[in-house]
């Protein structure tokens, strides 16, 4: 499981965009977005760098991985 700090998410549409970006890589990924904390928890077999790139390509900044 990855926990990422993501900046730029402000609404449900943003959360859906991040979720879609990850699920494009892995349709079975479990994505839990917390808008208030600006974090995303992701369960996937895809490599972290690919996940981060997908979120960044969707227009969001990934600041750190926990």
Secondary structure, DSSP 8 states (H G I E B T S, - for coil): -EEEEEES--SHHHHHHHHHHHHHH-TT-EEEEETTTTEEEEE-SS-HHHHHHHHHHTT-EEEEE-
